[in-house]
Every structure is written in structure tokens, then in C-alpha cells.
Amino acid sequence: MKLFAKYRILLPVVSLAVLLAATFYMQPRAMSYFGINLLFNLAVPIALATVAQMMIIMVNDIDLSLGAFVSLVACVTATFLNDSPMLGVLILLALVLCYAALGAVIHALDLPAIVVTLGMSFVWGGLALFILPSPGGASPGWLRTLMTVKPPYIPMAVCASVIIAVVTHLLVIRSGIGTVLRGVGGNARSVQRAGWPVVRLKALAYGLAGLFGVFAGMALVGLTTSADANIALRYTLLSIAGVILGGGEFTGGKVSPVGAVIGALTLTLAASFLSFLRLSPDWQIGAQGAILILVLTARLLFTRRDAQA
Amino acid sequence: MKLIQKPWLWSWVAAAAAFALTVALTEGRGAGELAYAALSFGAFAAIVGLGQMLVITLGPGNVDLSIPATMTLSGTLALKAMGSDPGTAWMGLGVAILVGLGTGLANFALIYLLRLPPIIATLAASLLYQSLAIWSNRGLRIKPPAGLADFATGRTMGIPNVALVGLGLSLLIWVLLERSVWGRWLLASGQNLRAARLAGVPVEAVRAATYVAVTVFAAIAGYLLASFSGGAALNMGAEYLLMSIAVVVIGGTSIAGGMSNVPGVWGASLFMFLVVSMLNSYGAGAGVRMVLTGLIIIGIVIAASTRRVAR
């Protein structure tokens, strides 16, 4: 079983495959273009949010404001970006810069990220409520088209997930700057000694998180066609769970972008799978928790066996 | 240590300032009512905050995200067990405490046996508790027994009963932390887990006790809150997730662990209520209120960190 320890990515892939097989077994009709699209449709924004969370976890921090931030972006997208695109784009850019600045401040003043992002979650939530006091707004037409496009053979949700995984893999694992960023999570002091400006690197990691958060909010509006201030609050916890499910760790810069996307897909599929099980809706949330625990237990079994070998 | 250096001072100063600003607007009218309301609502935040404080004291990475689900579950099950019958209040409290013990042990089992990071373990477990609460609640709204409801909303010598319960629990925690071996063990484990283990502190037992304590506190808070608000609701714990962490940090407890602060949790709990009523009475809308609350939290954290550097 050295295989699993060597290739961190295997376990998330296997969990997703098992869950997918079980879903198809329960409901063979899901094994179609339309079925798969339906199963994974909502996974796209969750995958983007998970990648955003991963950027923060990569530098040893944790973001408790991500759900509120994605909600805010959704509100901006459904109002400003739809009514006056120029202003909308400017606001979204400003939000990304805010995130980068946040990263710099957290590092420069040595603040606990968990608390600062906690405070920011109120700020984002408040701004969202300010923009859209009651549910509403409308998705820009091009965004709607983009999210409901029907490519031949492979459903949009799968295409998008693959693209997100490949792009972030190239960015975080393959590129030079990605390696340095992971180094910040591994040992910030050595990176500093090696002559890198850690403040700027942290700002970059947070900025990337903000960028993917913006994408997540836009994708969400493209799917739901409207927004409200609480639309994505559960993304905070979902994204953390997705990163860990995908083989990431809270410390040491050990993250896997492909794993994070797969983790997000697994969490989304878990919800659909349970409805096929004809499980009472009461237990849907709980079963997501159970699946999370099961996968992590599996991971523990494999890593422990390797330690003994 | 001089008064000015006490880490809990700032949360009390902030609470007093928010109180003064609110009362200034009404020229002194309603000061008593405001203080009363702050004590009532602050008590719930303080009770869950005390539990969260103990967990955060265990050091970085330790935080309990199952507080809202535990509150909902204990409130739901306790009210269901009591079924509005008179004379069942103690039995209901027993049920609530059992729920707290159960969820705490389950959380710690996940953390210890599966070696899960506490954040993920309590998060995953809380999803299960939430489902359990939904399943047993089924949208029913059972009223608490009349006597219990009267107690939860009533007052003794002008002080809300829930605040008295909260004060009693705070005193208990304070004595445990300052005067008992267990408290010393907890602080030692939070400061350096490895050193504490080598020094013979039973660190796993300390961690287990802490993770059980936090859910028992959350369960008691859930029981009281359900009785206070005339029934358990499925989302009744939701706001206490962020609140429990916020009051601990604003109260001056170090997020790095190894340092607890009981009075600060109270100051911060009162402050969190008072700042909202202050913004309310100045006519701020819901959005502005949240933004300012968030900025104030961050401001306090920054102020606390510069104080740390200066020292």
C-alpha cells in the first residue's frame, strides 16, 4: 500500500470513483450526459471556492470568511456586473485587491488569520446585505450562457472541473512561483532567508484566493440566475472540508489542487448519492459528515500501514 | 501586574464605551433596560465562549466548530423529553448535559482515534448532530415547561437568571483554571504540548476533558436558549459559531494557546451585544451594522497585537 502514500492524489480519486459507481448502481439513468451534468452542476462554484480556500491553507492560514465573500461576489455579479459591467468589474477587482491587502496585513502585523477572516466575514456579509437586502438581481446573459453551455460528449460541469484542476495544478505545483508559495507554508523563515519578500508572497496567495473566490461567486450566479446575501455561507466549511478531503493538510504547505477539485466533486456527489439512497432528507447533511469521516478514516488506515511497513 | 496590562481590560472598556454611547443618545433613559438585555443575551454568548476559550487554550489548531449543532441538538432533545410537562426541568437539564457529554466524547474520539485535525473532526461531527436534530425535531415547536420558561426569562434581585447561571459557570471555570491541578495542566498543554507530556501531564486526558467541557457548556446554553425563546429552532445555534470564537479573542485570550481569560469573555460578550444595540439606536441598517461589527473585531485584534509587541 505504499502506492497511496506515494501518490497522495490516489485516495481522493478512489473515493470519488467508488461514490460515482455507487450512484450509477443506484440510479443507472444518471449515467448519461444530462444526468452527469445534473449531478455535478453545482460542483463548479464549490470547486472554485475550494481552490480559493486551498490558496490560504497553502500558506498555513485558514479563511473563515470565504462563504460570505462568495456571497458578496454573487450579489455584486447579480447587480452591478449585470447593470453596468464596467463598474461591476472594477468592484470585483477591488475585492481581489482587498484580499491581497488582507494577506499582507495579516503577515506584517503577525495577526491570527482565523480571527481576521472571522471579522471580515461580518464585513463581507454586511456589504452583501447592503447591496442586496432581499434576494434578487439577475445573472448577466453571457455568464448564464457560459455556465449552461453544452459542449459535445462531455458535460460542462466535468469540462470546467478538469480545466480548473489543470490550471491550478500548473499554477501551484508546476510553476516556480507556486513552489515558493508552498514553501511559505512549509517554512516561511527559510523562504525569507532565501531572499523572498514573504509579505508580497502572502499577499499573492490571498490575492489568488480572492480571484478564485470571485470566480466562484460568478459561477454560482451563472447557475442560479439570482443572488442573495446568504447564498454561499455554507461554502466556508464545504471548502475547508474539500481541501482536506483532497489530500491537503492544514500546515506545511502540503496541498493538492487536483485533489481539492476532486474533494469538492465528492462532497457535491455525496449529497446527490444520498437522495438516490432514498434516505430521508433529514439525514442528508449528516451523511455528508459521515462520508467525510469515512474518507479520512481510509486515509488514516493507509498512512498508518505505511508507517509500519 | 498593573491594571492597564490586564488583557481583559480592553473588552470591558469597549463594552462600557458602547453602553455609554447608546445611553448618551437617549439621554440616560432606558439605561437599566439596556443593561438588563445585555446581561441576558450576553450570558448565552459568554457560556459558549467559556467553552470555546478552554479549547482555544489547548493551542493552535484547536477549535470546536460543533457548538451550534450541539446547542440545537440539546435544546431540541431536552424540550422533547420534557414535553411541556411541569416539574421536568431538571430532567431536561439532565438530557441536555447527556447530549453535551455524548457529542464531546464523539468529537474527541474522532480527534484521538482517527487523528483528525480538530477543525475537521468537529465540523464533520456537527453535520451528524445537525441531522440528528432535524430528524428528532421535524419542525415541531414544543414549548418549554412554564416554570422553566419563567426561570429562563425571569430575574433574581434585578439580575437575569440566565446571567446568574452564566456567572456561576464562569466562577467554576475560573476556580478550575486558577486553583486546580487540571487548570495548570490545561495551560501547560496549551503552552507546549510536548513539554507538558514529558513533564508527566496526562495531556490526552486533559484534551478529552476540554473537548467534553466545551460541548457540555454548549448543551447547557442550548437548553437555556430554547427555554428562553419559548422553543427550540433548528437554526438557533447558527450565530454562535462565529460569536464563540469572537468573544474569546476580543476577551484577550491568546489564540496561540496557553492563556485563558474568564473576565474578558464576559466583557466581550456584553460588548458584542452592546455594539449592535448602539449601531441600532444610531439608526444603522443591518448591512452597515455587520460591516462595523467586523471592522471593530479586526480593530481590537490589531490593537491587541500591537500591545503585545510593545510589551
Interface residues (C-beta under 8 A of the other chain):
Chain A: I62 L64 L109 D110 L111 P112 I114 V115 V116 L118 G119 M120 S121 F122 V123 W124 G125 G126 L127 A128 L129 F130 I131 P133 L237 I240 A241 I244 F250 T251 S280 D282 W283 Q284 I285 G286 A287 Q288 G289 A290 L292 I293 L296 T297 L300
Chain B: G61 V63 L65 L110 L114 R115 L116 P117 I119 I120 L123 A124 A125 S126 L127 L128 Y129 Q130 S131 L132 I134 W135 R138 L242 I245 A246 V249 I255 A256 G285 A286 G287 V288 R289 M290 V291 L292 T293 G294 L295 I296 I297 I298 V301 I302 S305 T306
